[in-house]
């Protein structure tokens, strides 16, 4: 997993609430047995019409958001299924940071495991970013170490993140490798319960 | 005297392997259920790192999402077939027991776990599937995980988890006649919203919950995730114990009585506290129908489709407007006037024997409306056989339903069972998200009884009145 310390990137707004994982990656694309290549299917039913042509209304298709790496959305982002294909698609499309007022628990967890920073901001902060991102080339700088989001127009805010996911993201750790160093504890637990 | 504890706290304490400052707890997992969709990348990860499955004996796999329900051996989609073949190879390579499509124990993962007695009170249970919350009906702490966590559990039999906040959903009074567990959980999500449970584990308590069978409790716990909670559970009691007695994977004889005593001791102590408590009056719940594109968008069958003007919040107005457009509905129209094209009775929410029995009672001797295509998909081989033994298949077939083989089927359309764009389905499943049953498909979530009645009438009807009179 790639460490994430400071990230600067173009912002793409998605002004919708309760964006569920069936929208993030529709079920017909869950059949691949690889982790890669899901970006092309991100928000598929919203990005493309029935004939597979890009929907010009959808923000991700707008030329001004091409290359965006920070996705900003409404509350309860990622609700629904546990499919990790959802964060895989978000990441493979090029997003490294998501900013929303709230997330579904499983989705948020899955983001950390893949090195995606899912920032919880207030509804006002999210609305401010969505409005600012209407102008071309709007970008944000995210400093995970200091837990600060800022733009170059003087707008900034701090965000909360628990110590463990922060450490995981900053170091890009392989969690299983870390856990296996607790092997004696796991064995001890199993013996005590046997 | 010890501080009273709720069941969530008790199970948690029994499973902490390790605690340290600044980290979540390292939690031991007693049962890991695996299916074909969310596991291939996890097994691949083990292979790439030269790791093994630590406890194949605590791991159990099945195939359900991709399984065809008409001719289960004919898998038309080569990618579906590859995903199922991959699971078979992975289970062989890593020594994991698999109920493949030919196995008599095959079925939907959340149906077979309880059926086989793998699901037991006090266990920590995970699966790469958000409806793992179903197993909470037994007083197990059961939750869905992503594929990275699947790999983590395969390799270590543990997960790093922060202790959850606890939420008590108190269901006072009794459900009325014709009102089901499905109506109750929809009404709970409708009342408190699709994210009221985020960050919590729910314990359902109260008279209506105590009165429920295990199958009804599973329906309630199954949809905890639709209210945002990764897990929802119910303290074990005599009903739990009697359901499990004699099942294949539970202890037998005297050992069972000992286990039963241990299980019942897990029940929440008198006077235990929760981080949050919410209450609902079961007697006020009516049969529910979802009108929109998330499970919280539900109304009683007697009500009208809401209008964007029913809220002052801009984001909600927008959401209602978008849902109405997607669903092809008018604000203010009675939900009972909505004509349907399909009926699906099945899924991990409502495909157990009692669900099929109740639906069959509604349709016995009647005919499916000519404009409706109706299918019944039992949750497992074992449910199917038991239903056939009682002649339920005949009741359904004579009424004009198709009687299928077990699988996830039309709940999520990863197999051949898909609703065409623009068509409308009364479905006993758990999600009415856009495109869930097929691109452009319009899903209305209901109970098996309400789905059965809608199949006969061709539109939504109040099942409480329906059973009392002949169909027009």
Interface residues (C-beta under 8 A of the other chain):
Chain A: X16 X17 X18 X20 X22 X23 X26 X27 X28 X30 X31 X32 X33 X34 X35 X45 X50 X74 X75 X76 X79 X80 X81 X82 X83 X84 X87 X102 X103 X104 X105 X106 X109 X110 X113 X114 X162 X163 X164 X167 X175 X176 X179 X180 X182 X185 X186 X189 X190 X193
Chain B: X17 X18 X22 X23 X24 X26 X28 X37 X38 X40 X41 X44 X45 X49 X51 X65 X66 X77 X79 X80 X82 X83 X86 X128 X129 X130 X132 X144 X145 X146 X147 X148 X149 X151 X152 X155 X156 X157 X158 X160 X162 X194 X195 X198 X199 X225 X228 X230 X294 X315 X316 X318 X319 X322 X412 X413 X414 X421 X431 X433 X434 X435 X436 X439 X440
